[in-house]
Amino acid sequence: MATDRAALEARWLDITRRELPALADARDWPVRADHCFQRILLDAACDGVWYDTIVQRPAYAHAPDAILARAVVLGEGAIAGTVDLAELNTRSLRWRRARKAER
């Protein structure tokens, strides 16, 4: 089981630190930095601002397996072109603005 988690975290880091940033210019995505991809995918996997669900940092290391797995699937979908990363970013930013307005 620990090996599965290690593989999931390794895949997450590869997707968000290498694969998505390498595609950003060609896909004309609104973000380029690894932490932005991580925010977008984790927010989508949590159906809201990730730090309302994952309290410890780094988030990927403390996310429940199901959330991290969902974030990886979303990232792989963005790489494959079946997930609209720009739309996920828009939703993430909307959730964050709404959360800020509540404060």
C-alpha distance (Angstrom), angle and dihedral (degrees) to the residues before:
residue distance angle dihedral
M1 . . .
A2 3.81 . .
T3 3.79 88.6 .
D4 3.81 90.0 55.0
R5 3.79 90.3 51.9
A6 3.79 91.7 48.0
A7 3.81 90.0 50.7
L8 3.81 91.0 48.4
E9 3.80 91.9 50.9
A10 3.82 91.5 46.0
R11 3.80 90.4 51.6
W12 3.82 90.4 48.1
L13 3.78 92.3 52.7
D14 3.80 92.5 46.6
I15 3.80 92.3 50.1
T16 3.79 96.1 46.0
R17 3.79 100.7 35.3
R18 3.80 101.1 37.2
E19 3.80 118.5 9.3
L20 3.80 102.7 42.9
P21 3.82 95.8 41.6
A22 3.82 89.1 49.7
L23 3.82 90.1 55.9
A24 3.81 97.7 42.1
D25 3.80 99.4 93.6
A26 3.79 95.8 43.1
R27 3.82 91.7 47.7
D28 3.81 92.9 43.5
W29 3.78 91.1 -129.6
P30 3.80 118.2 176.7
V31 3.83 92.2 -123.4
R32 3.79 135.2 51.8
A33 3.81 107.4 173.4
D34 3.79 123.9 92.6
H35 3.80 93.9 -126.8
C36 3.81 90.0 55.8
F37 3.81 91.6 54.5
Q38 3.79 88.4 47.8
R39 3.82 91.5 51.7
I40 3.79 93.1 48.5
L41 3.80 95.9 47.4
L42 3.80 96.4 42.0
D43 3.81 92.3 47.2
A44 3.81 89.5 51.1
A45 3.80 91.9 46.9
C46 3.81 90.3 50.2
D47 3.83 94.4 42.5
G48 3.78 88.5 -127.3
V49 3.77 142.0 24.3
W50 3.80 104.4 -23.0
Y51 3.78 96.5 -138.3
D52 3.80 89.5 63.9
T53 3.83 86.1 64.6
I54 3.81 104.7 27.6
V55 3.78 111.2 47.8
Q56 3.80 102.2 178.0
R57 3.76 128.2 67.0
P58 2.92 141.8 -94.2
A59 3.78 83.9 45.8
Y60 3.79 97.0 -152.3
A61 3.80 91.1 55.7
H62 3.81 92.8 51.1
A63 3.80 100.6 36.0
P64 3.79 115.6 112.7
D65 3.80 111.5 -102.7
A66 3.81 92.6 -110.1
I67 3.82 93.2 54.1
L68 3.78 94.3 46.3
A69 3.80 90.7 46.3
R70 3.81 90.3 51.0
A71 3.81 90.5 49.3
V72 3.82 90.1 50.9
V73 3.82 91.1 50.2
L74 3.80 90.0 50.6
G75 3.80 90.6 49.3
E76 3.78 91.4 49.4
G77 3.80 88.5 49.4
A78 3.79 90.5 53.1
I79 3.80 89.5 51.1
A80 3.82 90.7 49.0
G81 3.80 91.5 46.5
T82 3.81 94.8 -117.6
V83 3.81 95.5 107.5
D84 3.80 120.1 60.5
L85 3.79 103.2 -131.1
A86 3.82 92.9 -174.9
E87 3.82 90.0 56.2
L88 3.79 91.2 48.4
N89 3.81 88.3 51.5
T90 3.80 91.1 51.2
R91 3.82 90.8 51.2
S92 3.80 91.5 47.0
L93 3.79 92.2 51.9
R94 3.82 91.3 46.0
W95 3.82 91.0 52.9
R96 3.78 90.3 49.0
R97 3.82 94.0 49.1
A98 3.82 90.2 48.9
R99 3.80 91.5 49.1
K100 3.80 91.2 49.3
A101 3.82 91.2 49.5
E102 3.82 90.0 53.9
R103 3.78 91.9 59.5
